[in-house]
Structure formats: structure tokens, C-alpha cells
Amino acid sequence: MRQLWRDIREHRFSAALFLVCWLAAWATTLLTWSGGMAPAAVILHLLSPVIAGGLVGWWRAPAREGLLVGRGHLAGGPLAAALVALIDIALIFGAAGLDNLLHGKWQGAGGGEWFVEWLGWSAVFGLLALVLGLLGAFVGSKLTRVVRAQPESIGSHGEES
């Protein structure tokens, strides 16, 4: 967890871009909310763990292909995705709970059913976020290697060995 915060501090610009994208997903959610999330907002919230995992994979990728995978290289992606998912779950169900309270949908004993539904969706989204974060970390690390390999190949064209 400390390494993740260190990564965020070292890569402030890309972390800020992620924050802007995440806030845009939330703006879309709030603007399209009508008793629940719109499909476009769901897609944006599913992309957030992929992007978070991809950034961590990008930041922690080894400098060369032959290097062993560093500590937390791919494991950091699911961790970042799980944090994003945890915050999303809390905010989504907080918004749904507020919507239910404002529209009087919690009259009687229905609140217990809502909590069970919340736990179920939390587990599903949490597990999906872990997988998406791992996928993002893998793609991010591969993209880093491709980008880092290009300058080396450009500089070696005119050299003789």
C-alpha cells in the first residue's frame, strides 16, 4: 500500500489525469441517474479499475524485457483497482440509499433486503475489479516495454557492432 502511494506521488500528472477521468465518470453517473445507474455510467465505472491497474503496471514495469518482475509489479494493479472499486461501491450505494430515502422507498422492512443486495453487488464488483486491475496492469506493463524499446531501436540503426 505504501508503494502505491509512493507511485502516486511520483507520477502526479498521470494520477491527476486518472482523477479527472474518475470524476468525469461520477459526473456522468450523477447527470444520468434515474432510480439507478445508466448503462454508459456502468461502463465508465468498469473502466476505472482497468485504467488504475494500467497506470500501476506502467509505473512499475521493469526497464528491460530480461529483468525479473519487480515486487508488486502486477499485484499493484489489482490493489489499485480494488481501492477504486471500494470507493465506487461506497459512493454508488450511498447515492442509491439517498435516492431511496428521498423517494420514500424505505418504508417498512425493505431496508434489510437492500443491504443484502448491496453486499452481493459489492462482492461481484470487487472481484471483477481485481480481475480488471490485473488485466490493466498486464497491458500497462506491456505498453511500457514497447514504448521504452522504441528509442533504443532508433538509436542503434546507424551503429555497427
Order of alpha helices (4+ residues) and beta strands (2+ residues): alpha-alpha-alpha-alpha-alpha
